[in-house]
């Protein structure tokens, strides 16, 4: 199994995962998406824009980024 790390961006700063998770690549992708959904629930915006992200990396560097861009625009 490979160890993946899941760094998160809450709209203001990056938080580094120093522990990681040993799993298959597809499970790492699913975990990143699930973590992004949890982060979105915790960081509901007070304004009109919010960017959240989870980066999946190994020691060699970033492999994948799951990102949520929320924009609220009045249409009338």
Secondary structure as the mmCIF struct_conf table of DSSP 4:
data_model
#
loop_
_struct_conf.conf_type_id
_struct_conf.id
_struct_conf.beg_label_comp_id
_struct_conf.beg_label_asym_id
_struct_conf.beg_label_seq_id
_struct_conf.end_label_comp_id
_struct_conf.end_label_asym_id
_struct_conf.end_label_seq_id
STRN STRN1 UNK A 2 UNK A 9
BEND BEND1 UNK A 11 UNK A 12
STRN STRN2 UNK A 14 UNK A 15
BEND BEND2 UNK A 18 UNK A 19
STRN STRN3 UNK A 21 UNK A 23
HELX_RH_AL_P HELX_RH_AL_P1 UNK A 25 UNK A 42
TURN_TY1_P TURN_TY1_P1 UNK A 43 UNK A 43
BEND BEND3 UNK A 46 UNK A 48
STRN STRN4 UNK A 49 UNK A 58
TURN_TY1_P TURN_TY1_P2 UNK A 59 UNK A 60
STRN STRN5 UNK A 61 UNK A 71
#
